[in-house]
Amino acid sequence: MEPNKWRQLTVLIKRQRVIARNRWVTDEEYVRETGDASAKVGDRIPLTPDEVRAAMDLAQRLAAHLARELREKRCHLAQP
């Protein structure tokens, strides 16, 4: 997976944590770990339909990448 896509996915995962645990309110951990200059502690985190679609696309790419890696490793392990 490309580094910029990996970075996008990690930020989206951190946003999901804020949404699930903090009721959409950013905390110090989110601001520090994402480097999001527009985020302030205590602000509500925005989430658009396009961002949700992007997260789904990135998750599918990651799953496909992991599946390829596992297939390749299995092939290498099965060879004498």
C-alpha positions as CSV (number, residue, x, y, z in Angstrom):
1,M,0.0,0.0,0.0
2,E,1.3,3.4,-0.9
3,P,2.6,5.5,2.0
4,N,0.1,8.4,1.4
5,K,-2.8,5.9,1.4
6,W,-1.5,4.2,4.6
7,R,-1.3,7.7,6.2
8,Q,-4.9,8.4,5.1
9,L,-6.1,5.1,6.6
10,T,-4.4,5.7,9.9
11,V,-6.0,9.1,10.2
12,L,-9.4,7.7,9.4
13,I,-8.9,5.0,12.0
14,K,-8.0,7.7,14.6
15,R,-11.1,9.7,13.6
16,Q,-13.2,6.6,14.1
17,R,-11.9,6.3,17.6
18,V,-12.8,9.9,18.3
19,I,-16.3,9.3,16.9
20,A,-16.8,6.1,18.9
21,R,-15.3,7.0,22.2
22,N,-15.4,10.7,22.5
23,R,-18.8,11.3,20.9
24,W,-17.2,13.2,17.9
25,V,-15.1,15.5,20.1
26,T,-11.4,15.8,19.4
27,D,-8.9,15.2,22.2
28,E,-5.2,15.8,22.7
29,E,-4.3,12.4,21.5
30,Y,-6.1,12.9,18.1
31,V,-4.6,16.3,17.5
32,R,-1.1,15.1,18.4
33,E,-1.2,11.8,16.5
34,T,-2.8,13.1,13.3
35,G,-1.0,16.4,13.0
36,D,-4.3,17.9,11.9
37,A,-3.6,21.6,12.1
38,S,-7.3,22.5,11.8
39,A,-8.3,20.3,14.8
40,K,-8.5,21.9,18.2
41,V,-9.1,19.9,21.4
42,G,-12.8,20.0,22.2
43,D,-14.0,20.6,18.6
44,R,-16.4,18.3,17.0
45,I,-14.8,16.3,14.2
46,P,-16.3,16.7,10.8
47,L,-17.0,13.7,8.6
48,T,-18.4,13.9,5.1
49,P,-19.9,11.2,2.9
50,D,-16.9,11.5,0.7
51,E,-14.6,10.7,3.6
52,V,-16.7,7.6,4.5
53,R,-16.5,6.4,0.9
54,A,-12.7,7.1,1.0
55,A,-12.4,5.1,4.2
56,M,-14.2,2.2,2.7
57,D,-12.1,2.3,-0.5
58,L,-8.9,2.4,1.6
59,A,-10.1,-0.5,3.8
60,Q,-10.8,-2.6,0.6
61,R,-7.3,-1.8,-0.8
62,L,-5.7,-2.8,2.5
63,A,-7.6,-6.1,2.6
64,A,-6.6,-6.8,-1.1
65,H,-3.0,-6.0,-0.3
66,L,-3.0,-8.3,2.8
67,A,-4.6,-11.1,0.8
68,R,-1.9,-10.8,-1.9
69,E,0.8,-10.8,0.7
70,L,-0.6,-13.9,2.4
71,R,-0.9,-15.7,-1.0
72,E,2.7,-14.9,-1.8
73,K,3.9,-16.1,1.6
74,R,2.0,-19.3,1.3
75,C,3.5,-20.0,-2.1
76,H,7.0,-19.4,-0.8
77,L,6.4,-21.6,2.2
78,A,5.0,-24.4,0.1
79,Q,8.0,-24.6,-2.2
80,P,10.6,-27.2,-1.3
